[in-house]
Structure formats: C-alpha cells, structure tokens
Amino acid sequence: MNRNEFIARLKENEIPPEIVSFDSSTNDGYNIRKNQLCWEVFSRERGKEYGCIGFPSESNALQYLYEKLYNIYVK
C-alpha cells in the first residue's frame, strides 16, 4: 500500500485523513515517519509521542495504521 492508496481507503470508510500526519510533522494525531532504520507509526498528543512501533517498509506501516484506524472508526 502506498500513501495515495492509504488515503483513498480512509476516505472510502469515512475516516478523516486529516488525523494522519506524514514524516516530521509535529501535529497531534497519528503519525508515520521514516527514521534511519525503519518506518515508525505512533500517536502524538500535546507534543509527546506514544506507542511507537517500527516497520521494515512504508507499506507495512501504512497497512498497520489503516487496520488500527479501521478498528477504531468503523468496527
């Protein structure tokens, strides 16, 4: 899955894509970024990062975050 597919799938399921930030954003919400070794998915609230999980590829990180958001917003 790439970023465009990820955003399209969020919209299809009426999950607001604005809750996800990419790369080095400092926005609160869900974040995906590339560090030196892997892709990271985490949530940020009031400037603090929570639940950081590493993945070998952006595709894996996007799939994980999509499934997490789907379970929160759709199920």
C-alpha positions as CSV (number, residue, x, y, z in Angstrom):
1,M,0.0,0.0,0.0
2,N,1.3,3.5,-0.8
3,R,0.2,6.8,0.6
4,N,-2.4,7.5,-2.1
5,E,-4.0,4.1,-1.6
6,F,-3.9,4.6,2.2
7,I,-5.7,8.0,2.0
8,A,-8.2,6.6,-0.5
9,R,-9.1,3.7,1.8
10,L,-9.5,6.0,4.7
11,K,-11.9,8.2,2.7
12,E,-13.8,5.1,1.5
13,N,-14.5,4.2,5.1
14,E,-15.3,7.7,6.2
15,I,-12.2,8.0,8.3
16,P,-10.9,11.6,8.2
17,P,-7.4,11.6,6.6
18,E,-6.5,14.8,8.5
19,I,-5.9,12.7,11.6
20,V,-2.8,11.2,10.0
21,S,0.5,13.2,9.5
22,F,3.5,12.1,7.5
23,D,7.2,12.5,8.0
24,S,8.4,15.1,10.5
25,S,5.0,16.7,11.3
26,T,4.5,18.0,14.9
27,N,0.7,17.7,14.6
28,D,-1.3,15.8,17.2
29,G,-2.9,12.6,16.0
30,Y,-1.4,9.6,14.2
31,N,2.0,9.9,12.6
32,I,4.1,7.9,10.1
33,R,7.8,8.8,9.6
34,K,11.0,7.3,8.3
35,N,13.9,7.2,10.7
36,Q,17.4,5.9,9.9
37,L,16.5,2.2,10.3
38,C,12.8,1.8,9.8
39,W,9.3,3.3,9.4
40,E,7.6,4.3,12.6
41,V,3.9,4.6,13.5
42,F,2.9,6.4,16.6
43,S,0.4,8.8,18.1
44,R,1.3,12.3,19.3
45,E,-0.7,14.3,21.9
46,R,0.4,17.6,23.4
47,G,3.9,17.2,22.0
48,K,4.5,13.7,23.4
49,E,4.8,10.6,21.4
50,Y,3.0,7.4,22.4
51,G,3.0,3.8,21.2
52,C,5.9,4.0,18.7
53,I,6.1,0.8,16.6
54,G,8.8,0.2,13.9
55,F,8.2,-1.5,10.5
56,P,10.6,-2.5,7.7
57,S,8.7,-0.7,5.0
58,E,6.3,2.2,4.5
59,S,3.8,-0.2,3.1
60,N,3.8,-2.3,6.3
61,A,3.5,0.8,8.4
62,L,0.5,2.1,6.4
63,Q,-1.2,-1.3,6.5
64,Y,-0.8,-1.4,10.2
65,L,-2.2,2.1,10.7
66,Y,-5.1,1.5,8.4
67,E,-6.1,-1.6,10.3
68,K,-5.8,0.2,13.6
69,L,-7.9,3.2,12.4
70,Y,-10.5,0.9,10.8
71,N,-10.9,-0.9,14.1
72,I,-11.4,2.4,15.9
73,Y,-13.6,4.2,13.5
74,V,-15.5,1.5,11.6
75,K,-16.0,-1.6,13.7
